[in-house]
Amino acid sequence: MTDAKASRSHAQLARQLRRLTGPCCALLSCSTVAEVLTAPARDGSPGSSGSAGTVYVPSESGASGASNVRNDAGGAGAAGAPATAAALGLSLSAGPAHSCLARTGLVYCWGNNRDGQLGAGDTAPHLTPVLTLSSGNVVQVAVGDAHSCWLDADGLVSCFGRNNLGQLGQGDVISSSVPLPVALPGPAASVDVSYGHSCAVLRSGELYCWGENTETQLGLGDAPDQNQLTPVRVGDFANTLQAGCGQGHTLALLATGEIYAWGRNVVGETGLGEGQLQRIRTPMLIPTATNFRAIDVGQSSACALHDDSQIYCWGAGDETHLGTGNTATVWSPQLIVSDRRWTLVSTDTFHTCALDDGASLWCWGRAIEGQLGLGDFRARQTEPLQVPGGAWRSVAVGRFHTCAATEDERIWCSGLNDDGQLGVGDTMRRNIFVPLNFP
């Protein structure tokens, strides 16, 4: 390590340790966990806008601005309320080769850590969950390819891991194994990350993104397709409810139930229909997407939860994970035919899982690595099939593995495990969900 990099690393760690001793202040209720979708209520209230050109710093007296998102227990949180362990809730997220959990304010991560994406201050692999350098009041965690971000109860977003494309939002391309705060103009309500870019929805309803822009996934219009090393505002949204990041495309769900899309559009990933450009430079309304309440974005696809509790998916149909029964490209939102009433959906490159209103877990798509938890290594599952087990609370789909939480908040994972992404202490794949132990 060069002297300059060593000095920066020490300074970053010092800043993080100072944050660890800071107060745990206001509670932000939030259920828009990356790769794990619940059904937040929509009221259309955008809240107050942050001032342009200013950087938000949480105060000791609590965060300001109302959240338009419910927590995972379904209760609306009031700004300024003290953050209690019970209210901080649970957020689970899975990426290609690592996973993270936020529970009662603390964050645990496991799996691939070559770029410091576990946020533990090192780059060593962790085959079991490691307690990361969190502030103690984290409400949401979001896992990408080789970087991760979290959101704390004060509305502060912090990111860590690979930064070659500016995905940490620090104004440089230096990776970090310790969480670094992202300078946003106001407190955030949710955060999502992907392979090379990140997005945050502010409590004001504005949307900011940063990182890779080679596929126009930052939605900056005719501006040069340059990566953005610090957050830039996307569109003129004032009522964004949730953002979803794919490998080269981005979606925004508004409080009205409408979905906007932009970025790469080679295999229908924007849902805008056939005949569109292969790069959508500015946010465009998906004409058939109305009355939705949650979205989840995979590598080249997306799924959304409708107000009628049904799931619609679109994009690349690899391994039948869009629920159509085949691998054809789907150019606009298509209903997954089912007699279930769904409450949550999570999707990625090759498989999808969802919860129904009876707390049952269902999965479909690629299964050869055991990621569906069905007890075998079948090539694929073409339609939703119930996973054995008890009452499930949430699920997070990675590229070749899946992690899920039961109602008692125990965490279980299944699938590929070559980087320890199952968190069970070895690198053997599993075809049933196995429980994790936490320090």
Secondary structure by P-SEA (a helix, b strand, c coil): ccaaaaaaaaaaaaaaaaaaaccccbbbbbccccccccbbbbcccccccccccbbbbbcccccccccccccccccccccccccccccbbbbbbbcccbbbbbcccbbbbbcccccccccccccccccccccccccccccbbbbcccccccccccbbbbbbcccccccccccccccccbbbbbbcccccccccccccbbbbbccccbbbbbccccccccccccccccccccccccccccccccccccccbbbbbccccbbbbbcccccccccccccccccccccccccccccccccccccccccccccccbbbbbcccccccccccccccccccccccccccccccccccccccccccccbbbbbcccccccccccccccccccccccccccccccccccccccccccccbbbbbccccccccccccccccccbbbbbcc
